[in-house]
Amino acid sequence: QVQLVESGGGLVQAGGSLRLSCLASGRTFSRYGMGWFRQAPGKEREFVAAISWSGASTYYADSVKGRFTISRDNAKNTVYLQMNSLKPENTAVYYCAADADRITIARMVDQYEYDYWGQGTQVTVSS
């Protein structure tokens, strides 16, 4: 069992930056592929970014490429999402998720591939 706790959300003006963190419990964090998803009011949850269990591969939604960066620090059991040049349409609850099956990075865009989810952190971007 893995517990995930997100932090770092908040209110920021358009063009600003935030760094989200997701702390995982347990001693096997390095075995999990990790993803970030978001859900805006009235919309379905959507993929944002993913990083493989080894950290060697990353994948991004087209809408965030060049602005967001996912990374992980296995020594700290933490995955990060650095978000730059934020836009009002990035306003959402951001969730981190863990995959225990070492699926390929291409499959990590699918929320149903993940085994564990955090409770989410609110990001609000004002115009």
C-alpha positions as CSV (number, residue, x, y, z in Angstrom):
1,Q,0.0,0.0,0.0
2,V,1.2,3.5,-0.9
3,Q,-0.1,6.7,0.4
4,L,0.4,9.9,-1.6
5,V,0.2,13.4,-0.3
6,E,0.4,16.4,-2.6
7,S,1.4,19.9,-1.6
8,G,2.5,23.2,-3.1
9,G,-0.8,24.3,-4.6
10,G,-2.1,27.8,-4.2
11,L,-3.2,31.0,-5.9
12,V,-0.8,32.5,-8.5
13,Q,-1.1,35.2,-11.1
14,A,-1.0,34.3,-14.8
15,G,2.6,34.0,-15.9
16,G,3.7,32.9,-12.5
17,S,5.2,29.6,-11.3
18,L,4.4,26.9,-8.7
19,R,6.1,23.7,-7.8
20,L,3.9,20.8,-6.7
21,S,5.3,18.0,-4.5
22,C,3.9,14.5,-4.0
23,L,5.3,12.6,-1.0
24,A,4.9,8.9,-1.0
25,S,4.9,6.6,1.9
26,G,6.8,3.3,2.0
27,R,10.2,2.0,1.0
28,T,9.5,1.0,-2.5
29,F,8.9,4.4,-4.1
30,S,11.6,3.9,-6.7
31,R,9.6,1.0,-8.1
32,Y,6.7,3.1,-9.0
33,G,6.0,5.1,-12.2
34,M,4.4,8.4,-11.2
35,G,2.0,10.7,-12.9
36,W,0.3,14.0,-12.5
37,F,-3.3,14.6,-13.5
38,R,-5.7,17.5,-13.0
39,Q,-9.4,18.1,-12.9
40,A,-11.0,21.5,-13.5
41,P,-14.6,22.2,-12.4
42,G,-17.1,20.6,-14.6
43,K,-14.4,18.7,-16.6
44,E,-13.0,15.2,-16.6
45,R,-9.7,14.4,-15.0
46,E,-6.9,14.8,-17.6
47,F,-3.3,13.7,-17.9
48,V,-0.6,16.3,-17.3
49,A,2.8,14.5,-17.0
50,A,4.4,11.2,-16.1
51,I,7.8,9.9,-15.2
52,S,8.9,6.3,-15.3
53,W,10.0,4.3,-12.3
54,S,13.6,4.8,-13.2
55,G,13.3,8.5,-14.0
56,A,14.7,7.8,-17.4
57,S,11.5,8.6,-19.3
58,T,9.1,11.5,-19.1
59,Y,5.9,12.3,-21.0
60,Y,3.8,15.4,-21.1
61,A,0.4,16.5,-22.4
62,D,0.8,18.8,-25.4
63,S,-0.8,21.6,-23.5
64,V,2.0,21.8,-20.9
65,K,5.1,20.9,-23.0
66,G,7.8,23.4,-22.5
67,R,6.2,24.9,-19.4
68,F,5.9,22.1,-17.0
69,T,8.6,19.7,-15.8
70,I,8.1,16.5,-13.9
71,S,11.0,15.1,-11.8
72,R,11.6,12.7,-9.0
73,D,13.9,12.3,-6.0
74,N,13.8,8.7,-4.9
75,A,15.9,9.4,-1.8
76,K,13.1,11.7,-0.6
77,N,10.2,9.6,-1.9
78,T,9.0,12.6,-3.8
79,V,7.8,13.5,-7.3
80,Y,7.6,17.1,-8.4
81,L,5.8,19.1,-10.9
82,Q,7.4,22.4,-11.7
83,M,4.8,24.7,-13.5
84,N,6.0,27.8,-15.2
85,S,4.2,30.4,-17.3
86,L,0.9,29.4,-15.7
87,K,-2.4,30.3,-17.4
88,P,-5.9,30.7,-16.0
89,E,-6.9,27.6,-17.9
90,N,-4.4,25.6,-15.7
91,T,-6.7,26.2,-12.7
92,A,-7.7,22.7,-11.4
93,V,-7.2,20.3,-8.6
94,Y,-3.9,18.5,-9.3
95,Y,-3.5,14.8,-8.3
96,C,-0.4,12.6,-8.3
97,A,-0.7,8.9,-8.9
98,A,1.5,5.9,-8.7
99,D,1.7,2.8,-11.0
100,A,3.0,-0.4,-9.5
101,D,3.3,-2.4,-12.7
102,R,6.2,-0.6,-14.5
103,I,4.0,0.0,-17.5
104,T,5.5,1.8,-20.5
105,I,5.6,5.6,-20.5
106,A,3.0,5.7,-23.3
107,R,0.5,3.9,-21.2
108,M,0.9,6.3,-18.3
109,V,-1.4,8.8,-19.9
110,D,-4.3,6.6,-18.9
111,Q,-5.6,7.3,-15.4
112,Y,-7.0,3.7,-15.2
113,E,-3.5,2.3,-15.3
114,Y,-2.6,3.8,-11.9
115,D,-2.9,2.0,-8.6
116,Y,-2.8,4.7,-6.0
117,W,-3.9,8.3,-5.9
118,G,-3.4,11.3,-3.7
119,Q,-6.1,13.6,-2.4
120,G,-5.2,16.5,-4.7
121,T,-4.0,20.0,-4.3
122,Q,-5.8,23.1,-5.6
123,V,-4.0,25.3,-8.1
124,T,-5.7,28.6,-9.0
125,V,-4.3,30.9,-11.7
126,S,-5.8,34.4,-11.7
127,S,-5.8,36.5,-14.9
